[in-house]
Amino acid sequence: MKAAEFDCCADQARELGLKVGDTIQGRQDVGEDWLEDRITLLWLGKTQAVWIVSGRTNRSRFERGWSHPYESISWDLHCRDWERVATPPEHAVCLAALGVQP
């Protein structure tokens, strides 16, 4: 699934039917390299969204493992195809630590 081009990330998240606690994963090819991200919706506002993010790449110092989760805002969900996946345990721990109930 890929979101349409909207003025704000929050509208894209709503278009994809995402709720707080939902996780999507997408891969982007860049030449011979690739980047893959898992993003879990942490907060959805009127125009902005906050995400818990883990990424990996074929050029990663993590030996192709997932990075530690971190917070990020305003992803462009039109930039790649996404698939809904189970929320990874590391993201669930972040949600729980922040008192967020999916």
WOMOGI-V395132 format. One line per field, one symbol per residue. ss: DSSP state (H for helix, E for strand, - for the rest). Layout:
ss->???
This chain:
ss->--------HHHHHHH-------EEEEEEEE--EEEEEEEEEEEE----EEEEEEEEE------------EEEE--------EEEE---HHHHHHHHH-----
